[in-house]
């Protein structure tokens, strides 16, 4: 089972994680470059996820690896 860890230990290599932020829990996030429509790198690295695009990043305080899916799924 995953546990919450402080941000100083967060993976910064594009690994998918869940974040605890000032907006609550945000799942399926990664620290990476934003990509343009043509796939080119745009801007600096930041936290990106399904609920936000890095333009107004959340302020994460903790992270954890996503939990395992249910058995049989």
Secondary structure, 3 states (H helix, E strand, C coil): CCCCEEHHHCCCCCCCEEEEECCEEEEEEEEEEEECCCCCEEEEEEEEECCECCCCCCCEEEEECCCCCCCCC
